């Protein structure tokens, strides 16, 4: 079985190069792209202010983070949970950039870009020209959004896990007795095609079908 991790972050702003920091990180363990129920979730004190426009998006104020650990205190737990498999996120370049900025401040290696699986890229390949935000995808796949009043990293992970299942065919794979497919980079997911499996009827089945058709008035099977 192939292990990967789906994750999300909330931040003080949009650009780590401008000094913005991670204030929440959540992750879900996936086996063969399906959630196992194992999760990671931490709120983090950013050692800076949280602008009002950012707080309106995720609902996290600096007062709520008093007494929460700094990133340095949770980095080992986070990396242990991430392991060495694929890392799935929506608009993954954003989350990778913020985590890599935090790792750089601590002298830690960056996450390898080869590990990135971007569900936004998968969605754009499947639904070109359509809205592909997490909210839009949840509505498209009839996934319940009633709890999503603000951005919340753990809730967003749970919603994204359902979207990921839909985008990659994981639901069908999970119900199959056949071997499941391993996690792959976004480009591979987008390019994957299904192999046709024709069903060839037996002579007895063909004879039974012909007898059935003969009893019908103007059967479509006999129309040119």
Secondary structure as GFF3:
##gff-version 3
##sequence-region A 1 224
A	DSSP	beta_strand	3	11	.	.	.	ID=ss1
A	DSSP	three_ten_helix	16	18	.	.	.	ID=ss2
A	DSSP	beta_strand	22	31	.	.	.	ID=ss3
A	DSSP	beta_strand	34	43	.	.	.	ID=ss4
A	DSSP	alpha_helix	52	58	.	.	.	ID=ss5
A	DSSP	three_ten_helix	62	65	.	.	.	ID=ss6
A	DSSP	alpha_helix	71	82	.	.	.	ID=ss7
A	DSSP	beta_strand	87	89	.	.	.	ID=ss8
A	DSSP	alpha_helix	92	105	.	.	.	ID=ss9
A	DSSP	three_ten_helix	113	115	.	.	.	ID=ss10
A	DSSP	beta_strand	116	118	.	.	.	ID=ss11
A	DSSP	alpha_helix	119	126	.	.	.	ID=ss12
A	DSSP	alpha_helix	134	140	.	.	.	ID=ss13
A	DSSP	alpha_helix	153	168	.	.	.	ID=ss14
A	DSSP	alpha_helix	170	175	.	.	.	ID=ss15
A	DSSP	alpha_helix	186	191	.	.	.	ID=ss16
A	DSSP	alpha_helix	203	214	.	.	.	ID=ss17
A	DSSP	three_ten_helix	220	222	.	.	.	ID=ss18
###
